[in-house]
Amino acid sequence: MSSAPQTARPPADMMFPFDHPHDRPPRALIGVLGGKGAGLAEMTTVLGLPVPAGFTIAVPLCRTYRETGWPEGLDAALDRQCRALEQRMGRSFGGPADPLLLAVRSGAPRSMPGMLDTVLNLGLHPAAVAGLAEASGDARFAWESYRRFLTMYATTVLGVPAERLRPGPRHRRGQAGVDEFRAEVDRIRHALTEEGLTIPDDPMAQLRGAVEAVFRSWDSPRARAYRAHEGIAEDLGTAVNVQAMVFGNLDDDSGTGVVFTRDPSTGEAVPYGDFLPRAQGEEVVAGTAHTLTIDAMGKVLPDAYDELRHHLRRLEIHYRDLCDVEFTVERGRLWILQTRIGKRGAVAAVRAAVEMVDDPDIALSPEEAVARVPAELRDKARAEVLAAARQASASSVPVATGLGASPETSPEDVHGMSVSVGILTSSGGLVSHAAVVARGWGIPAVVGAGTLRIGPGGVARPDGTPLFGAGDEITIDGTTGEVWLGQPDETVNIAESDEELLSRHLPHLARLERWARTGSALAVSHA
């Protein structure tokens, strides 16, 4: 499958501020702006949500880069866009006093969670670090941000293996002070020098390197494997979004998170996601941090949480679908960084579609609901509900319980995930990139089973008692988070019939099937 060719245009004509007055709604321009860029523009110009300012480098420029290299005129166009952004923000990109810093993120027309690259805190260098420390009143924050930038730029742009730059345990637990972050910065710079590598201090050189890294990531092994599984055209390409940084790691009134407008495993109409105080977004989606559930944000930052709930409802009504949203809170102020249509499991697809027909603000038609949940997905939901009901009625006791549908795996594991029938981890959050991929592929996953000790020799209880190892069969429930030894008991005697179980656990399915039959009958009568 190939993408549609587009007439070559100068780079200056293929770069759009988020508030650019397009001749049609931005959501209709995904082929040009990419999914993330279209979402940012839609939220900025149509919904008026609090989105940090920025601009999108359109998808065709990635195609040009892949065909002929760095497009002629792109440097000058980037410079013009950055100067305009500086004027809007009243700060200088990488300047020595209260510097404007930038985030560079991918954004393909088809969602590819975690498969393409991101670089944060662009514009930092020694003089800018001093300016950031003075402007924020927190030297520790400034040096921590610099350490994050050097690590991300080195691994993403320069290709340095992450293990060469892995921070010490005190840094990972947030216990390091200013002097330790300074020492960590020196250690990273020394490691790069030993490799014959340097990170430029010139902010525009940093920006070019980051944009080129995002373009290159389209052809990374993990991205290719994901596209092969999803049937995405190899020549489609990605947009690049350049955006003013907001800092979730600034103080105790700051944080970051990812949230779905409703539960993507069950379809229940409640926010579902992770929140991490004093952190930047990549820590949440990497799936390695011990995050809080999204409702805990209401206790930590109640005003920002109430505002977030309001925006989530507006987004779901606007898109008439379940949405996946990334956000940051900086000193108590909420910023929305991304929205896209959320991936969901089969049970959630059934329940969400039916409840959106009933919701007067969304008002899906029964025909739209059936189109969103085709027969094979309805069959999968039916099988999952019945299997869960039988397992719940069995006498066996779970050996562990974690959180449903959220593996702590890296996007680099996409090859293994694509051939997996289930995923189990002992730690991790709810909405990592890998979790989103697993859910979209219908792979059951359980994370945060903290009573399990997973090692090279197998899986054991906390006291070391072996439970299972390579080659053994286990059963996991990606909805409840329960884990059992062996195969599910298919001989369990349940008094209720299948239809009674379905009417109790997923009554929405019967309505959806009825609408599907009605639609088929109408189609036959009009044939």
Secondary structure as UniProt FT lines:
FT   HELIX           11..14
FT   STRAND          15..17
FT   TURN            18..19
FT   HELIX           26..29
FT   HELIX           30..42
FT   HELIX           43..47
FT   STRAND          54..57
FT   HELIX           59..68
FT   TURN            72..73
FT   HELIX           74..89
FT   STRAND          102..107
FT   TURN            113..115
FT   STRAND          118..122
FT   HELIX           126..136
FT   HELIX           139..156
FT   HELIX           162..165
FT   HELIX           169..172
FT   TURN            173..174
FT   HELIX           178..194
FT   TURN            195..196
FT   HELIX           203..217
FT   TURN            218..219
FT   HELIX           221..230
FT   TURN            234..235
FT   STRAND          239..244
FT   TURN            248..249
FT   TURN            252..253
FT   STRAND          255..260
FT   TURN            264..266
FT   STRAND          272..277
FT   HELIX           281..285
FT   STRAND          292..293
FT   HELIX           294..296
FT   HELIX           297..300
FT   HELIX           302..319
FT   STRAND          323..330
FT   TURN            331..332
FT   STRAND          333..341
FT   HELIX           346..358
FT   TURN            360..362
FT   HELIX           366..372
FT   HELIX           375..393
FT   STRAND          400..401
FT   STRAND          403..404
FT   HELIX           411..413
FT   HELIX           414..418
FT   STRAND          423..424
FT   HELIX           433..440
FT   TURN            441..442
FT   STRAND          445..447
FT   TURN            450..451
FT   STRAND          453..455
FT   TURN            456..457
FT   STRAND          458..460
FT   TURN            462..463
FT   STRAND          466..468
FT   TURN            470..471
FT   STRAND          474..476
FT   TURN            478..480
FT   STRAND          482..485
FT   TURN            490..491
FT   HELIX           498..505
FT   HELIX           508..525
//
